[in-house]
Amino acid sequence: MPDLSHERHWRAAGFPCIAGIDEAGRGPLAGPVTVAAVVLPEDYEHPLLDDSKRLGEKRRETLYAEITSDPRIFWASVQIEAAEIDRTNILRATHLGMAQAFEKLIPRPDLALIDGRPVKAFPGEHRSLVKGDSLSLSIAAASIIAKVERDRLMFECAALYPGYGFEQHKGYGTVAHLEALNRLGPCPIHRRSFVPVAQLELDLR
């Protein structure tokens, strides 16, 4: 289970305000990548808060409501849309989202703990933690916010673009999604730079 040991280590090293940052939606063929940044209180505890991938939808929704309504917690989130992902690439789009979420936090954190690898051109001090969402409570909280907000958006997209099943697979490349993509063609939220979508567009020409 994640805890605040990494946060305590870096506070002792001279970084009193520490944000955890994580994303949801790097792999899907459609929809945005969502990034969240969270600053937890130094004494924060929660027996059920964990990496969003380990939790069911109802538990994530409950934790989201608790985190975002807690006045002691500072948080921000951003969506980087498919068009920006196609214009740059998914890694750069994710890094852009991490920078934007970090800069939206008030007060500005002294340090960010980021799930994954180091982020180029990040606008502040940061440390990367591989599998950080299973190690750091701050990153785990960010993973909850990013996942819930992206899932909610994909439910909305399911109503806007019926037939693709976005409410079920959230844009990931499942068999059902690929079948719908072949049947209907790409819709405005599909990532044209991702191979299955790009190949289909080539085949349709």
C-alpha positions as CSV (number, residue, x, y, z in Angstrom):
1,M,0.0,0.0,0.0
2,P,1.2,3.5,-0.7
3,D,2.2,5.8,2.2
4,L,3.9,9.2,2.8
5,S,7.4,8.0,3.3
6,H,8.7,9.6,0.1
7,E,7.0,12.8,0.9
8,R,8.5,12.8,4.4
9,H,11.9,12.1,3.0
10,W,11.8,15.1,0.6
11,R,10.2,17.4,3.2
12,A,13.2,16.6,5.5
13,A,15.5,17.5,2.5
14,G,14.0,21.0,2.3
15,F,10.9,20.7,0.2
16,P,7.9,21.5,2.5
17,C,5.1,21.5,-0.1
18,I,5.1,18.3,-2.3
19,A,2.7,17.4,-5.0
20,G,2.0,13.9,-6.4
21,I,1.3,13.8,-10.2
22,D,-0.1,11.0,-12.3
23,E,-2.0,10.4,-15.5
24,A,-4.7,8.3,-17.0
25,G,-5.2,7.4,-20.6
26,R,-1.8,7.2,-22.3
27,G,-2.7,3.9,-24.1
28,P,-6.2,4.4,-25.5
29,L,-7.0,4.9,-29.2
30,A,-9.5,7.7,-28.4
31,G,-10.0,10.5,-26.0
32,P,-7.7,12.7,-24.0
33,V,-4.9,11.9,-21.6
34,T,-5.9,13.2,-18.2
35,V,-3.3,14.4,-15.6
36,A,-3.9,15.3,-12.0
37,A,-1.7,16.9,-9.3
38,V,-2.4,16.6,-5.6
39,V,-0.9,18.0,-2.4
40,L,-1.9,16.1,0.7
41,P,-1.5,17.3,4.3
42,E,1.6,16.1,6.1
43,D,-0.4,13.9,8.5
44,Y,-2.8,12.5,5.9
45,E,-4.0,8.9,6.3
46,H,-6.5,6.8,4.4
47,P,-6.7,3.0,4.8
48,L,-8.4,2.5,1.4
49,L,-6.4,4.9,-0.9
50,D,-4.4,3.0,-3.4
51,D,-3.3,3.0,-7.0
52,S,-6.4,3.5,-9.1
53,K,-5.7,0.4,-11.2
54,R,-6.1,-1.8,-8.1
55,L,-9.6,-0.4,-7.3
56,G,-13.0,-0.9,-8.7
57,E,-15.1,1.9,-10.2
58,K,-17.3,2.4,-7.1
59,R,-14.4,2.6,-4.8
60,R,-12.6,5.1,-7.1
61,E,-15.7,7.3,-7.2
62,T,-16.0,7.3,-3.4
63,L,-12.3,8.2,-3.0
64,Y,-12.6,10.9,-5.7
65,A,-15.5,12.5,-3.8
66,E,-13.5,12.4,-0.5
67,I,-10.3,13.7,-2.0
68,T,-11.8,16.6,-4.0
69,S,-14.1,17.7,-1.1
70,D,-11.4,17.7,1.6
71,P,-10.5,21.4,2.3
72,R,-7.0,20.3,3.5
73,I,-6.2,18.9,0.0
74,F,-5.0,21.0,-2.9
75,W,-5.5,19.5,-6.4
76,A,-5.7,20.3,-10.1
77,S,-6.4,18.4,-13.2
78,V,-6.1,19.0,-17.0
79,Q,-7.1,17.2,-20.2
80,I,-4.8,17.1,-23.2
81,E,-7.0,16.3,-26.2
82,A,-6.5,13.9,-29.0
83,A,-5.6,16.7,-31.5
84,E,-2.6,17.7,-29.3
85,I,-1.6,14.1,-28.8
86,D,-1.5,13.7,-32.6
87,R,0.3,17.0,-33.1
88,T,3.2,16.1,-30.8
89,N,3.1,12.6,-29.5
90,I,1.6,10.9,-26.4
91,L,4.7,11.3,-24.3
92,R,5.1,15.0,-25.0
93,A,1.3,15.5,-24.5
94,T,1.5,13.7,-21.1
95,H,4.5,15.8,-20.1
96,L,2.6,19.0,-21.1
97,G,-0.4,17.9,-19.0
98,M,1.9,17.2,-16.0
99,A,3.4,20.7,-16.3
100,Q,0.0,22.4,-16.6
101,A,-1.5,20.5,-13.7
102,F,1.6,21.4,-11.5
103,E,1.3,25.1,-12.5
104,K,-2.4,25.2,-11.7
105,L,-1.7,24.4,-8.0
106,I,-2.0,27.3,-5.5
107,P,0.3,27.6,-3.6
108,R,2.9,26.4,-6.0
109,P,4.6,23.2,-4.7
110,D,8.3,23.1,-3.9
111,L,8.6,19.6,-5.4
112,A,6.6,17.2,-7.5
113,L,6.7,13.4,-7.2
114,I,5.8,12.1,-10.6
115,D,4.8,8.5,-11.5
116,G,7.1,7.0,-14.1
117,R,10.2,8.4,-15.7
118,P,11.8,11.9,-15.4
119,V,9.9,14.7,-17.3
120,K,11.9,16.9,-19.7
121,A,11.4,20.7,-19.4
122,F,9.2,20.3,-16.2
123,P,8.6,23.8,-14.7
124,G,9.8,22.9,-11.2
125,E,11.8,20.6,-9.1
126,H,10.6,17.0,-9.5
127,R,11.6,13.4,-8.7
128,S,10.3,10.4,-10.7
129,L,9.1,7.3,-9.0
130,V,8.6,4.2,-11.1
131,K,5.3,2.6,-10.0
132,G,4.8,5.7,-7.8
133,D,1.1,5.2,-7.7
134,S,1.7,2.1,-5.5
135,L,4.3,3.8,-3.4
136,S,3.2,7.4,-2.7
137,L,-0.2,8.4,-1.3
138,S,0.1,11.8,-3.1
139,I,0.6,10.0,-6.5
140,A,-2.1,7.5,-5.7
141,A,-4.6,10.4,-5.0
142,A,-3.6,11.9,-8.3
143,S,-4.2,8.6,-10.1
144,I,-7.7,8.5,-8.6
145,I,-8.6,12.0,-9.8
146,A,-7.1,11.4,-13.3
147,K,-8.8,8.1,-13.8
148,V,-12.3,9.1,-12.5
149,E,-12.3,12.4,-14.5
150,R,-11.2,10.6,-17.7
151,D,-13.8,7.8,-17.3
152,R,-16.5,10.4,-16.8
153,L,-15.5,12.2,-19.9
154,M,-15.6,9.0,-21.9
155,F,-19.1,8.3,-20.7
156,E,-20.1,11.7,-22.1
157,C,-18.3,10.8,-25.4
158,A,-20.3,7.6,-25.6
159,A,-23.5,9.7,-25.9
160,L,-21.9,12.1,-28.4
161,Y,-20.5,9.3,-30.6
162,P,-22.8,6.3,-30.2
163,G,-21.8,2.9,-31.4
164,Y,-18.2,2.8,-30.4
165,G,-18.8,1.6,-26.8
166,F,-16.7,4.3,-25.1
167,E,-18.7,3.8,-21.9
168,Q,-17.4,0.3,-21.7
169,H,-13.8,0.3,-22.9
170,K,-13.0,4.0,-22.3
171,G,-11.2,4.2,-25.7
172,Y,-8.8,1.4,-25.2
173,G,-8.1,-0.9,-28.1
174,T,-10.4,-3.8,-27.2
175,V,-11.8,-6.2,-29.7
176,A,-15.2,-4.5,-29.5
177,H,-13.6,-1.1,-30.0
178,L,-11.6,-2.2,-33.0
179,E,-14.7,-3.8,-34.6
180,A,-16.7,-0.6,-34.1
181,L,-13.8,1.4,-35.5
182,N,-13.7,-0.8,-38.6
183,R,-17.5,-0.5,-39.0
184,L,-17.9,3.2,-38.3
185,G,-14.5,4.7,-39.1
186,P,-12.8,7.2,-36.7
187,C,-14.7,9.8,-34.9
188,P,-13.4,13.3,-33.8
189,I,-11.9,12.0,-30.5
190,H,-9.9,9.2,-32.1
191,R,-6.1,9.6,-32.1
192,R,-5.1,9.6,-35.7
193,S,-1.4,9.0,-34.9
194,F,-2.1,5.7,-33.2
195,V,-1.4,2.7,-35.4
196,P,-4.9,1.1,-35.7
197,V,-6.6,4.4,-36.4
198,A,-3.8,5.6,-38.8
199,Q,-3.9,2.2,-40.7
200,L,-7.7,2.3,-41.0
201,E,-7.5,5.8,-42.5
202,L,-4.9,4.7,-45.0
203,D,-7.1,1.7,-45.9
204,L,-10.1,4.0,-46.5
205,R,-8.3,6.3,-48.9
